[in-house]
Amino acid sequence: MPDITLFDPRSPATARVLSEAGFNCHSLQIPCAGRLHEVLDTEPEFGQPGSISARSGIPLLFPFPNRIRNSTFPWVGQTWHLTQNRVDALGNAIHGHVHNRPWRVTRHESHALVGEFQLRLDAPELMGEWPADYRIEVGYQLVNQVLRCDVHIHNPDRVPLPWGFGTHTYFKIPLAPGGCTGDILIQAPVRELWELEQNLPTGRKLPLPSDLPLPEGVTLAGQRLDHVFGGLHGDGGRIETLILDPHAGVQVTQSVGTDFRELVVFTPPHGRSVCLEPYTCVTDAANLADQGLDTGWRELPPGASAHLWFEITLGPILC
């Protein structure tokens, strides 16, 4: 399936999705103040054989986001080994099954696209590495300069499905020529910080450090971030994170539903982007939950479904 472009029926905005690379939306162009702004950052080799799709656009992380320690986790009296998953330098399974595999396109309109991935059908070799079959359906639509994504998770199996979901969006910075990455301001309504050791939570939560007041805003000058924040919250069933570019005079707003409770903030070494990653559970949630901690690790009964959503848009900075 080729790269698919979505067209906003009411503006020049466009979005591009590559189904063969994890149903990744890797380009989102939105007009503002007379200029068409690219919102997402994508590596030049994205979509080519051997490239890592989790480093571009909007990687979809399922059935777990981020890492699982030592690529093993307990579930219902059994230890599960993720021997075929992508791993980090320390041997931790990373980013789930679906971000780097082909999806099936089930519906395509000029402004909307739906794709589906089912473990039993699309990666049967992994059936022995996860406690249950699953089906994830993702629908993108682009209307009124808003990219909307609806995520439906289904359990078609006869046993409970453990799961977590997250996105790893690479937001392009700066948003216009002549801007400075260090001037970019990020904001997020978080309440706490998970203590990490080698990128994995220890289980201990800390108060927000004084040098990272994300609710008020943090500029990226001098920042090297790979942090897991907790207590993500919002009003009216909506949580918003912001990226503000004062030189361009625009801000990117990422909105998510209240099922998302953690936020990873990551500044890639290349300096072209910042990642604000909403998760339904913390990193290594499966192992931490086995210790009795509240991690957000979820269980879907047989035949049940769950619905998540997120939106991305760009507009003038709101004073």
Secondary structure, DSSP 4 states (H G I P E B T S, - for coil): ---EEEE-TTSS-EEEEEGGGTSEEEEEEEEETTEEEE-B---TTTTSTT--GGGSSB-EEBSS-SEEGGGEEEETTEEEE-TTS-B-TTS-EESBSSTTS--EEEEE-SSEEEEEEEHHHH-GGGGGGSSS--EEEEEEEEETTEEEEEEEEE--SSS-EEE--EE--EEESSSSTT--GGG-EEE----EEEEEETTEEEEEEEEPPTT--TTT-EE-TT---EEEEE----BTTBEEEEEEETTTTEEEEEEE-TT--EEEEE--TTSSEEEEEEESS-TTHHHHHTTT-----EEE-TT-EEEEEEEEEEEEPP-
